[in-house]
Amino acid sequence: MSETPVEAPGAVDEPRAHRLKRLHMRAMRRGIKEMDIILSRYAEARLEAMEDSALDGFDALLCENDQDLYQWVTGQTPPPARFAPLVADIATQASAAK
């Protein structure tokens, strides 16, 4: 688990439509099937309405390791404080989708 803040890879001047497509694609192509499902459903449900600062947080979250993300979302281990609200929202949305 990385405690060092990871800078989101998106360009500052990236058009919003391109950014949303990139984030959707990164959410769908994770490596762990469970995270593909959880994050792609979350992206579909929430990204359009997110403000740029929230998109920055989601972009940074996608830079984290899938094993860590899965443990955070499923409540096995607590997420870093900077991701706690976002992970809680993802977990809530995932449980509602069941």
Buried (B, 14 or more C-beta within 10 A) or exposed (E): EEEEEEEBEBEEEBEEEEBBEBBBEBBBEBEBEBBBBBBBBBBBBBBEEBEEEBBBBBBBBBEBEBEBBBBBBBEEEEBBEBBEEBBBBBBEBBEEEE
